[in-house]
Amino acid sequence: MMAQTTWRIALPADELNRISEGVIGAAIAVHRELGPGLLESAYEACLAFELVDRGFPVLDQVELPVQYRGRMIDAGSRSICWSAKPSSSN
């Protein structure tokens, strides 16, 4: 069985709002540019590009185990992850 990792980010509300607005804005920009109907991989690649362009450091295809009935299961789940703080260049 894999060890469970818990991630907690304690940030002020205004910082969380700024990050949320940046991430949601990036997702909306990608959808407006591409429209509906493409494969998830196309949206994922463009979202990673958009997040980096907005100053968010991105890690692509990070392995995310699934917790099922109290156990961590390696289900091959992958996701884009980014750090909580965009770089100060933007």
Secondary structure, DSSP 8 states (H G I E B T S, - for coil): ------------HHHHHHHHHHHHHHHHHHHHHH-S-S-HHHHHHHHHHHHHHTT--EEEEEE--EEETTEEE----EEEEE-SS--TT-
